Amino acid sequence: MNFFEYLTAQYSSYETYLIVLEIVAVLFGLMSVYYSIRKNIWVYPTGIISTVLFIYIMFVFGLLGDMLINVYYTVMSIYGWILWSKHSDDHIHVEVKKAGKKDWQVGSLLFAGSLLFVGLIYYLKPFIDNQFSMEGIKLGLYHLDWANYTDIVTTSLFLVGMYFMAKRNLENWIFWIVADFICIPMMHYKGLVFTTLQYFVFTIMAIIGYFEWKKHLVKS
């Protein structure tokens, strides 16, 4: 089976508009990571377009953790946009720094809080899917597969990565690298081929981003 046949098979049951939305979201996501590597404030407007589209896409495919993280991305993109604007001499580029003790403390709380919160959402998923009725349903995590558990972990990693990026911390790339790599098999399992390719490219770009930011940090 060639790639085109594989692609056709994967998307045969999907509506055309969902495929188009995914492609557009992926393209703007790639643009956002590129601007992030360049320390360019356009990382945020391009990222907002991508995350808003992915909120809907992840909701349709039942990835609640990823849906919530994209809601968070959208909010943090506005926050990051404001912070980067304040720390940019030319209103486009910013200087980077290493994470301090307070950053790691906040990041740890965000990670732990995200694990609990997204885990709770999945625990309540039967209730949510039943139109918020307890009739004939049982709460719990019994309905989760490995992709759902992975979704909980990657959501928490992305949460910290986004916070660290808004704070212009070099270490944000470490969280992106780990989470992006984990997302590759998860998105493939869900049948989101373009998103799978996106996370593969994201992993490579995140590695490049880490060394680019580190190089600029050393120079400064």
TORKOLNU-225229 format. One record per residue (C-alpha): residue in one letter; x, y, z. Coordinates in pm, 1 decimal. Example, Ala and Ser with C-alpha at 12.3 -4.5 7.8 and 13.67 -1.06 7.14 Angstrom:
BEGIN
KOLMI   res          x          y          z
KOLMI     A     1230.0     -450.0      780.0
KOLMI     S     1367.0     -106.0      714.0
END
This chain:
BEGIN
KOLMI   res          x          y          z
KOLMI     M        0.0        0.0        0.0
KOLMI     N      147.8      335.8     -102.8
KOLMI     F      112.5      649.9      107.4
KOLMI     F     -183.3      786.5      -92.2
KOLMI     E     -377.5      461.3      -49.5
KOLMI     Y     -290.5      456.1      320.3
KOLMI     L     -406.5      816.9      354.6
KOLMI     T     -730.7      742.9      171.9
KOLMI     A     -797.9      440.6      392.4
KOLMI     Q     -732.0      635.1      713.2
KOLMI     Y     -967.0      919.6      618.4
KOLMI     S    -1233.2      722.5      432.7
KOLMI     S    -1486.7      759.4      714.9
KOLMI     Y    -1412.0     1125.3      791.5
KOLMI     E    -1608.8     1419.3      661.5
KOLMI     T    -1420.4     1641.8      415.8
KOLMI     Y    -1447.3     1953.1      630.1
KOLMI     L    -1267.5     1776.0      918.2
KOLMI     I     -978.5     1682.5      689.5
KOLMI     V     -952.3     2043.1      566.8
KOLMI     L     -963.4     2179.8      922.0
KOLMI     E     -689.4     1939.3     1030.8
KOLMI     I     -462.8     2038.9      740.5
KOLMI     V     -512.5     2411.6      809.0
KOLMI     A     -452.6     2360.6     1182.9
KOLMI     V     -133.8     2164.3     1111.5
KOLMI     L        1.8     2430.4      873.5
KOLMI     F      -54.6     2710.9     1123.1
KOLMI     G       90.7     2491.8     1398.1
KOLMI     L      409.4     2443.6     1196.8
KOLMI     M      427.6     2817.8     1130.1
KOLMI     S      391.5     2882.5     1502.1
KOLMI     V      679.5     2650.5     1595.1
KOLMI     Y      897.0     2809.0     1324.0
KOLMI     Y      832.6     3155.6     1468.3
KOLMI     S      902.9     3021.1     1816.1
KOLMI     I     1244.0     2894.8     1705.3
KOLMI     R     1314.5     3242.6     1563.8
KOLMI     K     1203.0     3401.2     1894.2
KOLMI     N      947.2     3589.4     1685.6
KOLMI     I      626.0     3714.6     1846.2
KOLMI     W      423.8     3584.8     1548.4
KOLMI     V      442.5     3249.1     1726.2
KOLMI     Y      128.7     3356.3     1910.7
KOLMI     P     -120.2     3475.3     1644.1
KOLMI     T      -38.2     3178.0     1420.4
KOLMI     G      -55.8     2945.7     1718.9
KOLMI     I     -396.5     3078.2     1823.8
KOLMI     I     -545.2     2992.3     1483.9
KOLMI     S     -405.8     2639.0     1510.9
KOLMI     T     -518.8     2578.1     1868.7
KOLMI     V     -873.0     2706.9     1815.2
KOLMI     L     -914.5     2464.9     1523.1
KOLMI     F     -767.1     2176.9     1724.8
KOLMI     I    -1009.2     2241.0     2011.9
KOLMI     Y    -1289.5     2139.4     1780.0
KOLMI     I    -1098.2     1854.9     1613.0
KOLMI     M     -992.2     1694.4     1942.1
KOLMI     F    -1348.6     1723.2     2074.4
KOLMI     V    -1478.9     1535.8     1769.2
KOLMI     F    -1219.4     1259.1     1812.9
KOLMI     G    -1276.7     1223.3     2186.1
KOLMI     L     -930.4     1333.0     2301.3
KOLMI     L    -1047.9     1539.3     2595.5
KOLMI     G     -701.1     1601.9     2732.6
KOLMI     D     -576.6     1740.2     2402.8
KOLMI     M     -892.8     1944.6     2364.6
KOLMI     L     -838.8     2101.3     2706.5
KOLMI     I     -470.8     2164.0     2640.8
KOLMI     N     -561.7     2351.8     2324.2
KOLMI     V     -805.5     2564.9     2524.9
KOLMI     Y     -515.3     2631.2     2761.1
KOLMI     Y     -284.1     2701.0     2464.8
KOLMI     T     -523.3     2964.6     2338.6
KOLMI     V     -539.9     3138.3     2676.9
KOLMI     M     -163.0     3110.3     2731.8
KOLMI     S      -96.5     3237.7     2380.2
KOLMI     I     -275.3     3560.2     2470.3
KOLMI     Y      -78.3     3573.8     2798.0
KOLMI     G      249.5     3494.7     2621.3
KOLMI     W      176.5     3749.8     2350.0
KOLMI     I      140.5     4019.4     2618.0
KOLMI     L      460.1     3910.3     2799.5
KOLMI     W      667.4     3888.5     2482.4
KOLMI     S      542.6     4232.4     2374.0
KOLMI     K      668.9     4377.3     2701.3
KOLMI     H     1013.2     4215.8     2662.5
KOLMI     S     1071.5     4293.6     2295.7
KOLMI     D     1276.9     4594.4     2189.3
KOLMI     D     1161.2     4575.1     1827.8
KOLMI     H      811.9     4437.5     1908.9
KOLMI     I      901.4     4119.8     1717.8
KOLMI     H     1192.1     3935.1     1882.6
KOLMI     V     1268.6     3857.0     2247.7
KOLMI     E     1566.9     3753.7     2458.6
KOLMI     V     1560.1     3411.4     2626.0
KOLMI     K     1667.0     3292.7     2971.3
KOLMI     K     1697.9     2978.7     3183.8
KOLMI     A     1417.2     2877.8     3417.0
KOLMI     G     1456.8     2988.9     3777.0
KOLMI     K     1354.3     2814.4     4099.0
KOLMI     K     1011.4     2982.9     4098.9
KOLMI     D      951.4     2877.4     3737.3
KOLMI     W     1020.7     2513.1     3826.6
KOLMI     Q      794.7     2533.9     4131.1
KOLMI     V      507.3     2672.4     3924.3
KOLMI     G      580.5     2419.9     3648.6
KOLMI     S      566.9     2130.3     3896.8
KOLMI     L      233.1     2249.8     4032.3
KOLMI     L       95.8     2286.3     3679.4
KOLMI     F      208.6     1934.2     3590.3
KOLMI     A       57.7     1773.8     3901.1
KOLMI     G     -260.0     1979.7     3875.3
KOLMI     S     -302.6     1887.2     3510.6
KOLMI     L     -265.5     1514.9     3582.4
KOLMI     L     -540.0     1537.1     3843.7
KOLMI     F     -768.8     1761.8     3641.8
KOLMI     V     -750.8     1573.9     3309.8
KOLMI     G     -772.4     1243.3     3497.1
KOLMI     L    -1091.8     1371.6     3662.3
KOLMI     I    -1234.9     1472.6     3323.9
KOLMI     Y    -1176.0     1120.3     3191.6
KOLMI     Y    -1323.6      975.7     3511.0
KOLMI     L    -1639.0     1178.0     3443.7
KOLMI     K    -1638.6     1108.0     3068.3
KOLMI     P    -1924.5      849.0     3081.8
KOLMI     F    -2137.1     1113.3     3258.2
KOLMI     I    -2037.3     1381.3     3003.6
KOLMI     D    -2100.4     1150.2     2705.2
KOLMI     N    -2442.5     1061.4     2849.4
KOLMI     Q    -2546.7     1427.9     2820.8
KOLMI     F    -2466.4     1489.3     3187.9
KOLMI     S    -2700.9     1219.3     3312.1
KOLMI     M    -2610.9      940.5     3557.2
KOLMI     E    -2883.5      714.1     3423.0
KOLMI     G    -2742.9      375.3     3322.6
KOLMI     I    -2375.8      474.8     3343.4
KOLMI     K    -2083.9      402.6     3574.1
KOLMI     L    -1807.4      648.3     3650.2
KOLMI     G    -1442.0      544.9     3641.2
KOLMI     L    -1136.3      495.5     3421.6
KOLMI     Y    -1235.9      147.6     3299.8
KOLMI     H    -1317.1      283.5     2953.6
KOLMI     L     -970.4      427.4     2888.0
KOLMI     D     -720.0      279.4     2644.5
KOLMI     W     -345.5      342.6     2633.5
KOLMI     A     -393.7      648.7     2410.8
KOLMI     N     -618.8      811.6     2671.3
KOLMI     Y     -366.3      753.6     2950.5
KOLMI     T      -94.2      888.4     2722.1
KOLMI     D     -313.4     1188.8     2651.4
KOLMI     I     -326.3     1269.0     3023.2
KOLMI     V       54.9     1268.2     3050.3
KOLMI     T      125.1     1462.7     2729.9
KOLMI     T     -135.9     1721.2     2824.2
KOLMI     S       53.9     1785.3     3147.8
KOLMI     L      388.6     1807.4     2966.0
KOLMI     F      249.0     2051.4     2710.8
KOLMI     L       98.1     2258.3     2989.7
KOLMI     V      439.3     2317.6     3147.4
KOLMI     G      603.2     2368.1     2806.7
KOLMI     M      357.6     2642.7     2716.6
KOLMI     Y      409.4     2817.5     3051.1
KOLMI     F      786.9     2801.4     3015.2
KOLMI     M      765.9     2936.6     2660.3
KOLMI     A      555.5     3232.6     2774.9
KOLMI     K      824.1     3300.2     3037.6
KOLMI     R     1091.1     3276.1     2761.0
KOLMI     N     1265.3     2985.3     2937.5
KOLMI     L     1504.8     2769.3     2736.3
KOLMI     E     1374.9     2455.0     2908.6
KOLMI     N     1036.1     2483.4     2738.3
KOLMI     W     1183.3     2291.2     2443.7
KOLMI     I     1261.5     1986.8     2659.7
KOLMI     F      891.9     1946.6     2741.3
KOLMI     W      793.1     1994.3     2376.4
KOLMI     I     1047.5     1734.9     2257.5
KOLMI     V      930.4     1465.2     2499.7
KOLMI     A      557.2     1530.4     2455.7
KOLMI     D      572.0     1569.2     2075.3
KOLMI     F      758.3     1239.4     2042.6
KOLMI     I      504.2     1058.2     2261.4
KOLMI     C      216.3     1204.9     2057.9
KOLMI     I      336.3     1047.8     1730.8
KOLMI     P      205.5      693.9     1800.6
KOLMI     M      -99.1      827.0     1986.7
KOLMI     M     -222.7     1037.8     1693.1
KOLMI     H     -145.9      755.7     1449.6
KOLMI     Y     -355.9      522.3     1664.1
KOLMI     K     -642.4      772.1     1647.2
KOLMI     G     -615.7      782.7     1267.3
KOLMI     L     -507.4     1147.6     1245.9
KOLMI     V     -240.8     1107.3      979.2
KOLMI     F     -168.5     1475.2      917.2
KOLMI     T     -149.0     1541.7     1289.7
KOLMI     T       86.6     1242.6     1326.6
KOLMI     L      315.0     1393.9     1062.6
KOLMI     Q      284.9     1728.6     1238.2
KOLMI     Y      411.5     1585.7     1567.6
KOLMI     F      697.9     1409.8     1387.8
KOLMI     V      803.3     1742.5     1236.9
KOLMI     F      738.1     1915.9     1570.2
KOLMI     T      982.4     1680.7     1742.9
KOLMI     I     1257.0     1767.9     1495.1
KOLMI     M     1177.8     2140.3     1512.3
KOLMI     A     1173.8     2132.5     1892.4
KOLMI     I     1524.4     1981.5     1895.4
KOLMI     I     1638.7     2255.5     1656.9
KOLMI     G     1460.8     2515.1     1871.5
KOLMI     Y     1640.8     2400.4     2185.5
KOLMI     F     1985.1     2438.6     2030.9
KOLMI     E     1892.9     2770.4     1864.7
KOLMI     W     1771.3     2919.5     2193.2
KOLMI     K     2071.1     2776.5     2377.8
KOLMI     K     2304.9     2933.6     2124.2
KOLMI     H     2142.8     3274.8     2167.4
KOLMI     L     2146.8     3233.0     2546.4
KOLMI     V     2521.5     3168.4     2544.2
KOLMI     K     2580.6     3472.3     2322.2
KOLMI     S     2379.6     3699.6     2549.9
END
